[in-house]
Amino acid sequence: MAMNPEQDDAAIQNAAKKVASGLAAGRPRTSVAQDLVADGWSHEDANSFVASVEEALLEDPPSSRGSAVKGWLFWIGALLLFNLLSWLFEWPIFLF
């Protein structure tokens, strides 16, 4: 991708954040690329940059939140199951 000399690392990082938030909000690629064109990017560079950010997002989805929720649900379910079995079999142990 051919960049203009005035576009430094901070500008590219800000553009990547802008593109990522636009794509995460469900905006079409063409609309997000048009925002970059309005910021002074060429059409080719904007489309290429949006495609590369989208590819990076698809390769590394934020999975930590989903696994944390599943872990908590598992432990809550196990706690409820243990208390149910304690009640059914009249065990003297209850976990709260």
N, C-alpha and C positions, 0 to 999 in steps of 0.2 A: 504494500500500500504506500503510495507516494504521499508524504506529509509535507505540509508547508513548514518552513523554518520556524515560524512563530508559534507553531503548535508544539508545546513541550510536554513532558511527562504528566504534569499536573492537569493540563487541559485534556489529554487523552484519558486520564483516569476519571476526570469529571464526566467526560463524554460517555465512558463505559458505564458509569453509575446511572447516568441519565437513560441510556439505552436499556440497561438491565431493568430499571424500574418501569420503564414504558412497556417492555415485553412482559414483565411480571403482572402488570395491570391488565394485560390482555389486548393491548393495542396491536394492530397489524404492523408487520415489518416495514411496509412502505411508509406508513405514517411516522414511525420512529425515525426512519432514514430521512424523511422530509424535514424533520426537526434539525438534523445535523446539516442538511443542505442550507437551511435557513441560518445556521451558525457559521456558514462559509465553507463547508466541505463540498467537494465535487460529488456528483451523483454516484459515480463508480466507487469512490472511497467510502461514501456513506453506506451504500448497500453492502459493500464488502465488510465494513466494520460491524454493521448490525448483524450480518450473518455469522461473523466470528464470535461475537458476544453471545448470540443465541446458541451456537454450538457449544460454547463453554458452559453455558447454563444447563444445557441438556446433559452434558457429560458429568457434571458435578452437582446433582440436585441436593438441596438442603435436607438431609435425611436424619439429622440428629434429633429434631423435634419429634418426628414420628416414632423413633425408637424409644425415646424417653417416655412418651405417652403410653406406648405398649408395655413398657416395663412397670410403670405405675399401675396400669390396669391389671397386669398379671398379679402383682403383690396384693392389691385390694381384693381381687377375686380369690386368691389363695387364703387371705385372712377371713373372708366371709365363708368360704367353704369349711375351713377349720372350725369356726364358731358354730356353723350349722351342724357339723358332725359331732361336736362337743355337746350340743343341745340334744341331738337325736339319741346319742348313745350314753347320755348323762355322765359325761366325763367332767371332772371337777375343774378343768382348765378352760378358761375363756380368754381370748386375746382381744383387746380393744384397740 
